[in-house]
């Protein structure tokens, strides 16, 4: 731990589909969000079901981090 203190309006623990969906659905007046993940957020994007592509795109997750399956 570096001792650095971060402040935010909302802290989301987990950068998977659920955490990213919560971040994408927050009201516009929320100005600072921290999404904490043990590894790089959104990499890789894994789930046994589906993901919310619109949320991933809105949050700026690079296309190389997910795969669309027909």
PQR file with spaces between the fields and no chain letter, atoms N, CA, C, O and H, PARSE charges and radii, in Angstrom:
ATOM       1  N    UNK     1       0.845   -1.187    0.000 -0.4000 1.5000
ATOM       2  CA   UNK     1       0.000    0.000    0.000 -0.0000 2.0000
ATOM       3  C    UNK     1       0.884    1.241    0.000  0.5500 1.7000
ATOM       4  O    UNK     1       1.867    1.320    0.736 -0.5500 1.4000
ATOM       5  N    UNK     2       0.525    2.189   -0.820 -0.4000 1.5000
ATOM       6  CA   UNK     2       1.338    3.393   -0.976 -0.0000 2.0000
ATOM       7  C    UNK     2       0.993    4.480    0.023  0.5500 1.7000
ATOM       8  O    UNK     2       1.758    5.432    0.176 -0.5500 1.4000
ATOM       9  H    UNK     2      -0.274    2.125   -1.417  0.4000 1.0000
ATOM      10  N    UNK     3      -0.120    4.369    0.696 -0.4000 1.5000
ATOM      11  CA   UNK     3      -0.552    5.413    1.600 -0.0000 2.0000
ATOM      12  C    UNK     3      -1.341    6.507    0.912  0.5500 1.7000
ATOM      13  O    UNK     3      -1.792    7.453    1.557 -0.5500 1.4000
ATOM      14  H    UNK     3      -0.742    3.595    0.571  0.4000 1.0000
ATOM      15  N    UNK     4      -1.508    6.381   -0.393 -0.4000 1.5000
ATOM      16  CA   UNK     4      -2.268    7.363   -1.149 -0.0000 2.0000
ATOM      17  C    UNK     4      -3.750    7.253   -0.800  0.5500 1.7000
ATOM      18  O    UNK     4      -4.289    6.150   -0.709 -0.5500 1.4000
ATOM      19  H    UNK     4      -1.141    5.612   -0.917  0.4000 1.0000
ATOM      20  N    UNK     5      -4.402    8.387   -0.607 -0.4000 1.5000
ATOM      21  CA   UNK     5      -5.822    8.423   -0.293 -0.0000 2.0000
ATOM      22  C    UNK     5      -6.575    8.937   -1.514  0.5500 1.7000
ATOM      23  O    UNK     5      -6.277   10.014   -2.031 -0.5500 1.4000
ATOM      24  H    UNK     5      -3.963    9.283   -0.681  0.4000 1.0000
ATOM      25  N    UNK     6      -7.537    8.169   -1.963 -0.4000 1.5000
ATOM      26  CA   UNK     6      -8.371    8.574   -3.088 -0.0000 2.0000
ATOM      27  C    UNK     6      -9.775    8.840   -2.588  0.5500 1.7000
ATOM      28  O    UNK     6     -10.288    8.111   -1.738 -0.5500 1.4000
ATOM      29  H    UNK     6      -7.779    7.294   -1.543  0.4000 1.0000
ATOM      30  N    UNK     7     -10.391    9.871   -3.106 -0.4000 1.5000
ATOM      31  CA   UNK     7     -11.773   10.178   -2.757 -0.0000 2.0000
ATOM      32  C    UNK     7     -12.626   10.063   -4.006  0.5500 1.7000
ATOM      33  O    UNK     7     -12.167   10.356   -5.110 -0.5500 1.4000
ATOM      34  H    UNK     7      -9.974   10.463   -3.796  0.4000 1.0000
ATOM      35  N    UNK     8     -13.877    9.633   -3.830 -0.4000 1.5000
ATOM      36  CA   UNK     8     -14.787    9.496   -4.963 -0.0000 2.0000
ATOM      37  C    UNK     8     -16.231    9.566   -4.459  0.5500 1.7000
ATOM      38  O    UNK     8     -16.502    9.440   -3.265 -0.5500 1.4000
ATOM      39  H    UNK     8     -14.250    9.395   -2.933  0.4000 1.0000
ATOM      40  N    UNK     9     -17.137    9.770   -5.399 -0.4000 1.5000
ATOM      41  CA   UNK     9     -18.562    9.737   -5.061 -0.0000 2.0000
ATOM      42  C    UNK     9     -19.043    8.295   -4.896  0.5500 1.7000
ATOM      43  O    UNK     9     -19.859    7.996   -4.024 -0.5500 1.4000
ATOM      44  H    UNK     9     -16.917    9.873   -6.369  0.4000 1.0000
ATOM      45  N    UNK    10     -18.518    7.400   -5.754 -0.4000 1.5000
ATOM      46  CA   UNK    10     -18.948    5.996   -5.729 -0.0000 2.0000
ATOM      47  C    UNK    10     -17.731    5.095   -5.891  0.5500 1.7000
ATOM      48  O    UNK    10     -16.902    5.318   -6.773 -0.5500 1.4000
ATOM      49  H    UNK    10     -17.854    7.643   -6.461  0.4000 1.0000
ATOM      50  N    UNK    11     -17.622    4.081   -5.042 -0.4000 1.5000
ATOM      51  CA   UNK    11     -16.592    3.056   -5.152 -0.0000 2.0000
ATOM      52  C    UNK    11     -17.276    1.751   -5.523  0.5500 1.7000
ATOM      53  O    UNK    11     -18.171    1.287   -4.817 -0.5500 1.4000
ATOM      54  H    UNK    11     -18.295    3.899   -4.325  0.4000 1.0000
ATOM      55  N    UNK    12     -16.852    1.165   -6.629 -0.4000 1.5000
ATOM      56  CA   UNK    12     -17.396   -0.122   -7.070 -0.0000 2.0000
ATOM      57  C    UNK    12     -16.274   -1.137   -6.960  0.5500 1.7000
ATOM      58  O    UNK    12     -15.196   -0.948   -7.522 -0.5500 1.4000
ATOM      59  H    UNK    12     -16.125    1.542   -7.202  0.4000 1.0000
ATOM      60  N    UNK    13     -16.532   -2.213   -6.236 -0.4000 1.5000
ATOM      61  CA   UNK    13     -15.535   -3.260   -6.066 -0.0000 2.0000
ATOM      62  C    UNK    13     -15.876   -4.377   -7.039  0.5500 1.7000
ATOM      63  O    UNK    13     -16.870   -5.084   -6.872 -0.5500 1.4000
ATOM      64  H    UNK    13     -17.408   -2.367   -5.780  0.4000 1.0000
ATOM      65  N    UNK    14     -15.044   -4.524   -8.050 -0.4000 1.5000
ATOM      66  CA   UNK    14     -15.234   -5.548   -9.077 -0.0000 2.0000
ATOM      67  C    UNK    14     -15.470   -4.904  -10.431  0.5500 1.7000
ATOM      68  O    UNK    14     -16.430   -4.156  -10.620 -0.5500 1.4000
ATOM      69  H    UNK    14     -14.237   -3.949   -8.186  0.4000 1.0000
ATOM      70  N    UNK    15     -14.585   -5.203  -11.368 -0.4000 1.5000
ATOM      71  CA   UNK    15     -14.680   -4.626  -12.704 -0.0000 2.0000
ATOM      72  C    UNK    15     -15.245   -5.578  -13.731  0.5500 1.7000
ATOM      73  O    UNK    15     -14.988   -5.430  -14.926 -0.5500 1.4000
ATOM      74  H    UNK    15     -13.805   -5.811  -11.215  0.4000 1.0000
ATOM      75  N    UNK    16     -16.016   -6.560  -13.279 -0.4000 1.5000
ATOM      76  CA   UNK    16     -16.660   -7.481  -14.214 -0.0000 2.0000
ATOM      77  C    UNK    16     -17.933   -6.875  -14.773  0.5500 1.7000
ATOM      78  O    UNK    16     -18.194   -5.688  -14.576 -0.5500 1.4000
ATOM      79  H    UNK    16     -16.224   -6.681  -12.309  0.4000 1.0000
ATOM      80  N    UNK    17     -18.730   -7.679  -15.468 -0.4000 1.5000
ATOM      81  CA   UNK    17     -19.960   -7.164  -16.080 -0.0000 2.0000
ATOM      82  C    UNK    17     -20.900   -6.474  -15.092  0.5500 1.7000
ATOM      83  O    UNK    17     -21.494   -5.451  -15.432 -0.5500 1.4000
ATOM      84  H    UNK    17     -18.518   -8.643  -15.627  0.4000 1.0000
ATOM      85  N    UNK    18     -21.047   -7.000  -13.895 -0.4000 1.5000
ATOM      86  CA   UNK    18     -21.959   -6.389  -12.929 -0.0000 2.0000
ATOM      87  C    UNK    18     -21.434   -5.027  -12.467  0.5500 1.7000
ATOM      88  O    UNK    18     -22.180   -4.049  -12.443 -0.5500 1.4000
ATOM      89  H    UNK    18     -20.565   -7.831  -13.619  0.4000 1.0000
ATOM      90  N    UNK    19     -20.159   -4.966  -12.104 -0.4000 1.5000
ATOM      91  CA   UNK    19     -19.586   -3.701  -11.647 -0.0000 2.0000
ATOM      92  C    UNK    19     -19.585   -2.637  -12.727  0.5500 1.7000
ATOM      93  O    UNK    19     -19.879   -1.473  -12.456 -0.5500 1.4000
ATOM      94  H    UNK    19     -19.553   -5.761  -12.123  0.4000 1.0000
ATOM      95  N    UNK    20     -19.253   -3.032  -13.962 -0.4000 1.5000
ATOM      96  CA   UNK    20     -19.241   -2.075  -15.062 -0.0000 2.0000
ATOM      97  C    UNK    20     -20.648   -1.622  -15.417  0.5500 1.7000
ATOM      98  O    UNK    20     -20.852   -0.474  -15.811 -0.5500 1.4000
ATOM      99  H    UNK    20     -19.014   -3.978  -14.182  0.4000 1.0000
ATOM     100  N    UNK    21     -21.624   -2.522  -15.279 -0.4000 1.5000
ATOM     101  CA   UNK    21     -23.019   -2.141  -15.532 -0.0000 2.0000
ATOM     102  C    UNK    21     -23.494   -1.119  -14.509  0.5500 1.7000
ATOM     103  O    UNK    21     -24.203   -0.172  -14.851 -0.5500 1.4000
ATOM     104  H    UNK    21     -21.458   -3.455  -14.959  0.4000 1.0000
ATOM     105  N    UNK    22     -23.102   -1.315  -13.252 -0.4000 1.5000
ATOM     106  CA   UNK    22     -23.453   -0.345  -12.214 -0.0000 2.0000
ATOM     107  C    UNK    22     -22.827    1.008  -12.546  0.5500 1.7000
ATOM     108  O    UNK    22     -23.495    2.038  -12.451 -0.5500 1.4000
ATOM     109  H    UNK    22     -22.527   -2.085  -12.975  0.4000 1.0000
ATOM     110  N    UNK    23     -21.554    1.015  -12.932 -0.4000 1.5000
ATOM     111  CA   UNK    23     -20.879    2.270  -13.266 -0.0000 2.0000
ATOM     112  C    UNK    23     -21.580    2.976  -14.424  0.5500 1.7000
ATOM     113  O    UNK    23     -21.748    4.195  -14.402 -0.5500 1.4000
ATOM     114  H    UNK    23     -21.011    0.179  -13.009  0.4000 1.0000
ATOM     115  N    UNK    24     -21.985    2.216  -15.422 -0.4000 1.5000
ATOM     116  CA   UNK    24     -22.641    2.806  -16.598 -0.0000 2.0000
ATOM     117  C    UNK    24     -24.028    3.342  -16.271  0.5500 1.7000
ATOM     118  O    UNK    24     -24.503    4.264  -16.934 -0.5500 1.4000
ATOM     119  H    UNK    24     -21.849    1.225  -15.439  0.4000 1.0000
ATOM     120  N    UNK    25     -24.679    2.786  -15.269 -0.4000 1.5000
ATOM     121  CA   UNK    25     -26.055    3.168  -14.951 -0.0000 2.0000
ATOM     122  C    UNK    25     -26.151    4.295  -13.921  0.5500 1.7000
ATOM     123  O    UNK    25     -27.251    4.744  -13.601 -0.5500 1.4000
ATOM     124  H    UNK    25     -24.293    2.037  -14.731  0.4000 1.0000
ATOM     125  N    UNK    26     -25.027    4.749  -13.405 -0.4000 1.5000
ATOM     126  CA   UNK    26     -25.068    5.815  -12.397 -0.0000 2.0000
ATOM     127  C    UNK    26     -25.590    7.112  -13.004  0.5500 1.7000
ATOM     128  O    UNK    26     -25.374    7.378  -14.186 -0.5500 1.4000
ATOM     129  H    UNK    26     -24.133    4.384  -13.665  0.4000 1.0000
ATOM     130  N    UNK    27     -26.275    7.919  -12.197 -0.4000 1.5000
ATOM     131  CA   UNK    27     -26.804    9.186  -12.700 -0.0000 2.0000
ATOM     132  C    UNK    27     -25.690   10.138  -13.149  0.5500 1.7000
ATOM     133  O    UNK    27     -24.552   10.039  -12.690 -0.5500 1.4000
ATOM     134  H    UNK    27     -26.451    7.702  -11.237  0.4000 1.0000
ATOM     135  N    UNK    28     -26.030   11.044  -14.036 -0.4000 1.5000
ATOM     136  CA   UNK    28     -25.062   11.977  -14.607 -0.0000 2.0000
ATOM     137  C    UNK    28     -24.415   12.901  -13.576  0.5500 1.7000
ATOM     138  O    UNK    28     -23.302   13.378  -13.799 -0.5500 1.4000
ATOM     139  H    UNK    28     -26.954   11.124  -14.409  0.4000 1.0000
ATOM     140  N    UNK    29     -25.088   13.163  -12.454 -0.4000 1.5000
ATOM     141  CA   UNK    29     -24.504   14.075  -11.462 -0.0000 2.0000
ATOM     142  C    UNK    29     -23.353   13.446  -10.674  0.5500 1.7000
ATOM     143  O    UNK    29     -22.640   14.150   -9.959 -0.5500 1.4000
ATOM     144  H    UNK    29     -25.992   12.775  -12.273  0.4000 1.0000
ATOM     145  N    UNK    30     -23.169   12.149  -10.794 -0.4000 1.5000
ATOM     146  CA   UNK    30     -22.032   11.491  -10.144 -0.0000 2.0000
ATOM     147  C    UNK    30     -20.793   11.821  -10.957  0.5500 1.7000
ATOM     148  O    UNK    30     -20.702   11.456  -12.130 -0.5500 1.4000
ATOM     149  H    UNK    30     -23.748   11.577  -11.375  0.4000 1.0000
ATOM     150  N    UNK    31     -19.837   12.509  -10.343 -0.4000 1.5000
ATOM     151  CA   UNK    31     -18.699   12.990  -11.122 -0.0000 2.0000
ATOM     152  C    UNK    31     -17.428   12.169  -10.940  0.5500 1.7000
ATOM     153  O    UNK    31     -16.532   12.229  -11.781 -0.5500 1.4000
ATOM     154  H    UNK    31     -19.910   12.805   -9.391  0.4000 1.0000
ATOM     155  N    UNK    32     -17.336   11.406   -9.856 -0.4000 1.5000
ATOM     156  CA   UNK    32     -16.115   10.614   -9.674 -0.0000 2.0000
ATOM     157  C    UNK    32     -16.470    9.197   -9.224  0.5500 1.7000
ATOM     158  O    UNK    32     -17.166    8.987   -8.230 -0.5500 1.4000
ATOM     159  H    UNK    32     -18.065   11.358   -9.172  0.4000 1.0000
ATOM     160  N    UNK    33     -15.965    8.242   -9.993 -0.4000 1.5000
ATOM     161  CA   UNK    33     -16.227    6.825   -9.746 -0.0000 2.0000
ATOM     162  C    UNK    33     -14.887    6.114   -9.741  0.5500 1.7000
ATOM     163  O    UNK    33     -14.046    6.359  -10.606 -0.5500 1.4000
ATOM     164  H    UNK    33     -15.399    8.413  -10.800  0.4000 1.0000
ATOM     165  N    UNK    34     -14.686    5.238   -8.776 -0.4000 1.5000
ATOM     166  CA   UNK    34     -13.535    4.348   -8.780 -0.0000 2.0000
ATOM     167  C    UNK    34     -14.067    2.929   -8.898  0.5500 1.7000
ATOM     168  O    UNK    34     -14.916    2.505   -8.114 -0.5500 1.4000
ATOM     169  H    UNK    34     -15.369    5.038   -8.074  0.4000 1.0000
ATOM     170  N    UNK    35     -13.560    2.200   -9.885 -0.4000 1.5000
ATOM     171  CA   UNK    35     -13.861    0.776  -10.030 -0.0000 2.0000
ATOM     172  C    UNK    35     -12.589    0.041   -9.655  0.5500 1.7000
ATOM     173  O    UNK    35     -11.581    0.138  -10.355 -0.5500 1.4000
ATOM     174  H    UNK    35     -12.871    2.545  -10.522  0.4000 1.0000
ATOM     175  N    UNK    36     -12.632   -0.696   -8.553 -0.4000 1.5000
ATOM     176  CA   UNK    36     -11.446   -1.418   -8.070 -0.0000 2.0000
ATOM     177  C    UNK    36     -11.495   -2.858   -8.546  0.5500 1.7000
ATOM     178  O    UNK    36     -12.506   -3.544   -8.396 -0.5500 1.4000
ATOM     179  H    UNK    36     -13.451   -0.775   -7.984  0.4000 1.0000
ATOM     180  N    UNK    37     -10.392   -3.302   -9.119 -0.4000 1.5000
ATOM     181  CA   UNK    37     -10.250   -4.683   -9.579 -0.0000 2.0000
ATOM     182  C    UNK    37      -8.835   -5.124   -9.237  0.5500 1.7000
ATOM     183  O    UNK    37      -7.904   -4.320   -9.296 -0.5500 1.4000
ATOM     184  H    UNK    37      -9.571   -2.745   -9.241  0.4000 1.0000
ATOM     185  N    UNK    38      -8.663   -6.394   -8.881 -0.4000 1.5000
ATOM     186  CA   UNK    38      -7.323   -6.886   -8.535 -0.0000 2.0000
ATOM     187  C    UNK    38      -6.356   -6.808   -9.708  0.5500 1.7000
ATOM     188  O    UNK    38      -5.165   -6.563   -9.519 -0.5500 1.4000
ATOM     189  H    UNK    38      -9.418   -7.047   -8.834  0.4000 1.0000
ATOM     190  N    UNK    39      -6.864   -7.017  -10.919 -0.4000 1.5000
ATOM     191  CA   UNK    39      -6.045   -6.907  -12.133 -0.0000 2.0000
ATOM     192  C    UNK    39      -6.611   -5.763  -12.960  0.5500 1.7000
ATOM     193  O    UNK    39      -7.519   -5.067  -12.506 -0.5500 1.4000
ATOM     194  H    UNK    39      -7.832   -7.217  -11.073  0.4000 1.0000
ATOM     195  N    UNK    40      -6.099   -5.558  -14.149 -0.4000 1.5000
ATOM     196  CA   UNK    40      -6.575   -4.464  -14.988 -0.0000 2.0000
ATOM     197  C    UNK    40      -8.075   -4.598  -15.246  0.5500 1.7000
ATOM     198  O    UNK    40      -8.553   -5.683  -15.578 -0.5500 1.4000
ATOM     199  H    UNK    40      -5.361   -6.124  -14.519  0.4000 1.0000
ATOM     200  N    UNK    41      -8.810   -3.512  -15.096 -0.4000 1.5000
ATOM     201  CA   UNK    41     -10.260   -3.523  -15.227 -0.0000 2.0000
ATOM     202  C    UNK    41     -10.671   -3.954  -16.621  0.5500 1.7000
ATOM     203  O    UNK    41     -10.163   -3.453  -17.624 -0.5500 1.4000
ATOM     204  H    UNK    41      -8.422   -2.631  -14.826  0.4000 1.0000
ATOM     205  N    UNK    42     -11.607   -4.899  -16.660 -0.4000 1.5000
ATOM     206  CA   UNK    42     -12.185   -5.322  -17.919 -0.0000 2.0000
ATOM     207  C    UNK    42     -11.315   -6.270  -18.724  0.5500 1.7000
ATOM     208  O    UNK    42     -11.687   -6.631  -19.840 -0.5500 1.4000
ATOM     209  H    UNK    42     -12.019   -5.306  -15.845  0.4000 1.0000
ATOM     210  N    UNK    43     -10.169   -6.687  -18.199 -0.4000 1.5000
ATOM     211  CA   UNK    43      -9.288   -7.547  -18.979 -0.0000 2.0000
ATOM     212  C    UNK    43      -9.023   -8.819  -18.225  0.5500 1.7000
ATOM     213  O    UNK    43      -8.459   -8.722  -17.134 -0.5500 1.4000
ATOM     214  H    UNK    43      -9.866   -6.394  -17.292  0.4000 1.0000
ATOM     215  N    UNK    44      -9.357   -9.971  -18.672 -0.4000 1.5000
ATOM     216  CA   UNK    44     -10.311  -10.181  -19.768 -0.0000 2.0000
ATOM     217  C    UNK    44     -11.734  -10.089  -19.263  0.5500 1.7000
ATOM     218  O    UNK    44     -11.987  -10.182  -18.062 -0.5500 1.4000
ATOM     219  H    UNK    44      -9.815  -10.050  -19.557  0.4000 1.0000
ATOM     220  N    UNK    45     -12.635   -9.912  -20.159 -0.4000 1.5000
ATOM     221  CA   UNK    45     -14.067   -9.796  -19.876 -0.0000 2.0000
ATOM     222  C    UNK    45     -14.615  -11.209  -19.936  0.5500 1.7000
ATOM     223  O    UNK    45     -14.859  -11.708  -21.034 -0.5500 1.4000
ATOM     224  H    UNK    45     -12.430   -9.837  -21.135  0.4000 1.0000
ATOM     225  N    UNK    46     -14.823  -11.882  -18.807 -0.4000 1.5000
ATOM     226  CA   UNK    46     -15.256  -13.283  -18.815 -0.0000 2.0000
ATOM     227  C    UNK    46     -16.586  -13.438  -18.102  0.5500 1.7000
ATOM     228  O    UNK    46     -16.816  -12.844  -17.048 -0.5500 1.4000
ATOM     229  H    UNK    46     -14.625  -11.477  -17.915  0.4000 1.0000
ATOM     230  N    UNK    47     -17.445  -14.231  -18.681 -0.4000 1.5000
ATOM     231  CA   UNK    47     -18.703  -14.559  -18.029 -0.0000 2.0000
ATOM     232  C    UNK    47     -19.222  -15.844  -18.622  0.5500 1.7000
ATOM     233  O    UNK    47     -18.849  -16.214  -19.736 -0.5500 1.4000
ATOM     234  H    UNK    47     -17.259  -14.713  -19.537  0.4000 1.0000
ATOM     235  N    UNK    48     -20.063  -16.517  -17.903 -0.4000 1.5000
ATOM     236  CA   UNK    48     -20.644  -17.755  -18.419 -0.0000 2.0000
ATOM     237  C    UNK    48     -21.920  -17.476  -19.196  0.5500 1.7000
ATOM     238  O    UNK    48     -22.475  -18.376  -19.825 -0.5500 1.4000
ATOM     239  H    UNK    48     -20.365  -16.217  -16.998  0.4000 1.0000
ATOM     240  N    UNK    49     -22.378  -16.258  -19.157 -0.4000 1.5000
ATOM     241  CA   UNK    49     -23.602  -15.904  -19.868 -0.0000 2.0000
ATOM     242  C    UNK    49     -23.306  -14.809  -20.867  0.5500 1.7000
ATOM     243  O    UNK    49     -22.425  -14.951  -21.715 -0.5500 1.4000
ATOM     244  H    UNK    49     -21.926  -15.527  -18.646  0.4000 1.0000
ATOM     245  N    UNK    50     -24.036  -13.725  -20.768 -0.4000 1.5000
ATOM     246  CA   UNK    50     -23.850  -12.625  -21.705 -0.0000 2.0000
ATOM     247  C    UNK    50     -23.252  -11.417  -21.022  0.5500 1.7000
ATOM     248  O    UNK    50     -23.176  -11.356  -19.795 -0.5500 1.4000
ATOM     249  H    UNK    50     -24.751  -13.610  -20.080  0.4000 1.0000
ATOM     250  N    UNK    51     -22.839  -10.483  -21.802 -0.4000 1.5000
ATOM     251  CA   UNK    51     -22.315   -9.218  -21.311 -0.0000 2.0000
ATOM     252  C    UNK    51     -23.151   -8.088  -21.876  0.5500 1.7000
ATOM     253  O    UNK    51     -23.944   -8.290  -22.796 -0.5500 1.4000
ATOM     254  H    UNK    51     -22.901  -10.533  -22.799  0.4000 1.0000
ATOM     255  N    UNK    52     -22.979   -6.949  -21.348 -0.4000 1.5000
ATOM     256  CA   UNK    52     -23.709   -5.778  -21.779 -0.0000 2.0000
ATOM     257  C    UNK    52     -22.800   -4.941  -22.656  0.5500 1.7000
ATOM     258  O    UNK    52     -22.050   -4.098  -22.163 -0.5500 1.4000
ATOM     259  H    UNK    52     -22.335   -6.785  -20.601  0.4000 1.0000
ATOM     260  N    UNK    53     -22.869   -5.177  -23.960 -0.4000 1.5000
ATOM     261  CA   UNK    53     -21.991   -4.512  -24.909 -0.0000 2.0000
ATOM     262  C    UNK    53     -22.127   -2.995  -24.848  0.5500 1.7000
ATOM     263  O    UNK    53     -21.128   -2.279  -24.912 -0.5500 1.4000
ATOM     264  H    UNK    53     -23.478   -5.862  -24.360  0.4000 1.0000
ATOM     265  N    UNK    54     -23.346   -2.505  -24.725 -0.4000 1.5000
ATOM     266  CA   UNK    54     -23.549   -1.054  -24.661 -0.0000 2.0000
ATOM     267  C    UNK    54     -22.814   -0.457  -23.462  0.5500 1.7000
ATOM     268  O    UNK    54     -22.243    0.629  -23.565 -0.5500 1.4000
ATOM     269  H    UNK    54     -24.158   -3.087  -24.673  0.4000 1.0000
ATOM     270  N    UNK    55     -22.823   -1.150  -22.335 -0.4000 1.5000
ATOM     271  CA   UNK    55     -22.118   -0.659  -21.149 -0.0000 2.0000
ATOM     272  C    UNK    55     -20.609   -0.657  -21.372  0.5500 1.7000
ATOM     273  O    UNK    55     -19.926    0.299  -21.005 -0.5500 1.4000
ATOM     274  H    UNK    55     -23.287   -2.032  -22.251  0.4000 1.0000
ATOM     275  N    UNK    56     -20.090   -1.726  -21.973 -0.4000 1.5000
ATOM     276  CA   UNK    56     -18.655   -1.806  -22.247 -0.0000 2.0000
ATOM     277  C    UNK    56     -18.231   -0.681  -23.178  0.5500 1.7000
ATOM     278  O    UNK    56     -17.188   -0.061  -22.971 -0.5500 1.4000
ATOM     279  H    UNK    56     -20.646   -2.502  -22.271  0.4000 1.0000
ATOM     280  N    UNK    57     -19.033   -0.416  -24.199 -0.4000 1.5000
ATOM     281  CA   UNK    57     -18.715    0.660  -25.139 -0.0000 2.0000
ATOM     282  C    UNK    57     -18.794    2.028  -24.459  0.5500 1.7000
ATOM     283  O    UNK    57     -17.923    2.874  -24.667 -0.5500 1.4000
ATOM     284  H    UNK    57     -19.881   -0.919  -24.367  0.4000 1.0000
ATOM     285  N    UNK    58     -19.828    2.250  -23.651 -0.4000 1.5000
ATOM     286  CA   UNK    58     -19.992    3.538  -22.951 -0.0000 2.0000
ATOM     287  C    UNK    58     -18.830    3.810  -22.013  0.5500 1.7000
ATOM     288  O    UNK    58     -18.407    4.955  -21.854 -0.5500 1.4000
ATOM     289  H    UNK    58     -20.535    1.563  -23.482  0.4000 1.0000
ATOM     290  N    UNK    59     -18.314    2.761  -21.392 -0.4000 1.5000
ATOM     291  CA   UNK    59     -17.206    2.924  -20.453 -0.0000 2.0000
ATOM     292  C    UNK    59     -15.848    2.955  -21.149  0.5500 1.7000
ATOM     293  O    UNK    59     -14.814    3.116  -20.500 -0.5500 1.4000
ATOM     294  H    UNK    59     -18.657    1.831  -21.520  0.4000 1.0000
ATOM     295  N    UNK    60     -15.857    2.801  -22.473 -0.4000 1.5000
ATOM     296  CA   UNK    60     -14.609    2.893  -23.217 -0.0000 2.0000
ATOM     297  C    UNK    60     -13.717    1.673  -23.121  0.5500 1.7000
ATOM     298  O    UNK    60     -12.505    1.776  -23.308 -0.5500 1.4000
ATOM     299  H    UNK    60     -16.697    2.670  -23.000  0.4000 1.0000
ATOM     300  N    UNK    61     -14.308    0.505  -22.829 -0.4000 1.5000
ATOM     301  CA   UNK    61     -13.521   -0.731  -22.761 -0.0000 2.0000
ATOM     302  C    UNK    61     -13.065   -1.078  -24.184  0.5500 1.7000
ATOM     303  O    UNK    61     -13.907   -1.184  -25.075 -0.5500 1.4000
ATOM     304  H    UNK    61     -15.293    0.422  -22.677  0.4000 1.0000
ATOM     305  N    UNK    62     -11.789   -1.253  -24.420 -0.4000 1.5000
ATOM     306  CA   UNK    62     -11.308   -1.561  -25.765 -0.0000 2.0000
ATOM     307  C    UNK    62     -11.921   -2.856  -26.307  0.5500 1.7000
ATOM     308  O    UNK    62     -12.119   -3.818  -25.565 -0.5500 1.4000
ATOM     309  H    UNK    62     -11.105   -1.166  -23.696  0.4000 1.0000
ATOM     310  N    UNK    63     -12.213   -2.867  -27.590 -0.4000 1.5000
ATOM     311  CA   UNK    63     -12.831   -4.041  -28.223 -0.0000 2.0000
ATOM     312  C    UNK    63     -11.956   -5.282  -28.080  0.5500 1.7000
ATOM     313  O    UNK    63     -12.470   -6.400  -28.112 -0.5500 1.4000
ATOM     314  H    UNK    63     -12.051   -2.086  -28.193  0.4000 1.0000
ATOM     315  N    UNK    64     -10.663   -5.110  -27.925 -0.4000 1.5000
ATOM     316  CA   UNK    64      -9.777   -6.268  -27.787 -0.0000 2.0000
ATOM     317  C    UNK    64      -9.982   -7.010  -26.467  0.5500 1.7000
ATOM     318  O    UNK    64      -9.452   -8.107  -26.291 -0.5500 1.4000
ATOM     319  H    UNK    64     -10.245   -4.201  -27.899  0.4000 1.0000
ATOM     320  N    UNK    65     -10.749   -6.425  -25.531 -0.4000 1.5000
ATOM     321  CA   UNK    65     -10.989   -7.055  -24.240 -0.0000 2.0000
ATOM     322  C    UNK    65     -12.230   -7.945  -24.223  0.5500 1.7000
ATOM     323  O    UNK    65     -12.488   -8.624  -23.229 -0.5500 1.4000
ATOM     324  H    UNK    65     -11.180   -5.534  -25.674  0.4000 1.0000
ATOM     325  N    UNK    66     -12.993   -7.948  -25.305 -0.4000 1.5000
ATOM     326  CA   UNK    66     -14.182   -8.808  -25.333 -0.0000 2.0000
ATOM     327  C    UNK    66     -14.375   -9.378  -26.727  0.5500 1.7000
ATOM     328  O    UNK    66     -13.805   -8.893  -27.704 -0.5500 1.4000
ATOM     329  H    UNK    66     -12.783   -7.397  -26.112  0.4000 1.0000
ATOM     330  N    UNK    67     -15.191  -10.417  -26.793 -0.4000 1.5000
ATOM     331  CA   UNK    67     -15.477  -11.074  -28.061 -0.0000 2.0000
ATOM     332  C    UNK    67     -16.977  -11.239  -28.186  0.5500 1.7000
ATOM     333  O    UNK    67     -17.624  -11.777  -27.287 -0.5500 1.4000
ATOM     334  H    UNK    67     -15.654  -10.811  -25.999  0.4000 1.0000
ATOM     335  N    UNK    68     -17.532  -10.778  -29.292 -0.4000 1.5000
ATOM     336  CA   UNK    68     -18.953  -10.913  -29.543 -0.0000 2.0000
ATOM     337  C    UNK    68     -19.202  -12.296  -30.126  0.5500 1.7000
ATOM     338  O    UNK    68     -18.553  -12.699  -31.092 -0.5500 1.4000
ATOM     339  H    UNK    68     -17.006  -10.341  -30.022  0.4000 1.0000
ATOM     340  N    UNK    69     -20.133  -13.010  -29.539 -0.4000 1.5000
ATOM     341  CA   UNK    69     -20.469  -14.360  -29.984 -0.0000 2.0000
ATOM     342  C    UNK    69     -21.878  -14.354  -30.529  0.5500 1.7000
ATOM     343  O    UNK    69     -22.806  -13.909  -29.852 -0.5500 1.4000
ATOM     344  H    UNK    69     -20.660  -12.683  -28.754  0.4000 1.0000
ATOM     345  N    UNK    70     -22.050  -14.839  -31.740 -0.4000 1.5000
ATOM     346  CA   UNK    70     -23.390  -14.927  -32.338 -0.0000 2.0000
ATOM     347  C    UNK    70     -24.091  -16.185  -31.875  0.5500 1.7000
ATOM     348  O    UNK    70     -25.230  -16.438  -32.268 -0.5500 1.4000
ATOM     349  H    UNK    70     -21.297  -15.201  -32.290  0.4000 1.0000
